[in-house]
Amino acid sequence: MMASFMSFFGGRRDSKQAARDAIVSLRQQLQMIEKKEDYLQKKIDEEMKKAKASAVSNKAAATQALRRKKQSEAEMERLNGQRLQLELQINTLESANLNLETMQAMKKASDVLGQIHGHMTLSDVDATMGRIGEQREIANEIAEAISAPTDHADEDALREELAELEQEQLDERLAGAEHVPVHIPSGAREAPKQIAVEDDEETQLKELQASLAM
């Protein structure tokens, strides 16, 4: 049944509008049936009141009222069946129309994807990503070159000037060390005199020993 609805709408110039028109027509018919049901329900209620009012005093009238009530109830049942069929058709049409719109939207999206992918292959994507990687490496190299010192001669001159400053500092320190007075302990200054006295005494002792031996 769904396939027949889809083929029916597919053959129309504007299947969406055809579905809307059909649904509107069914709803209008449904409203007519509902109004008829309301009328019959009122009629049933009136006949029931007449039957109750005549049940004791006029049984024939009460019987006629009950018969009319039964006829209205039978017609009411037929209308209920028709209303259910109309509601079923409306639901079926709405579902079919929704399916059609969904399929059309999906087909449109599929066509767009086909157009997009028609100009794109896996090899193209790989090649593009490769070019992006190469350009990124080039950009990094350029950034490093820009941030690096540009004048190597200036660097050499700075190193030479620094070496000269270091040598001047060392020379100044050495010059300052030559003018510092040397502190000699008192014991160290008297030691040579004491040694000289000891040598003189030893000489005199040797001379005395020599004279005694004669």
Disulfide bonds with the S-S distance in Angstrom:
none
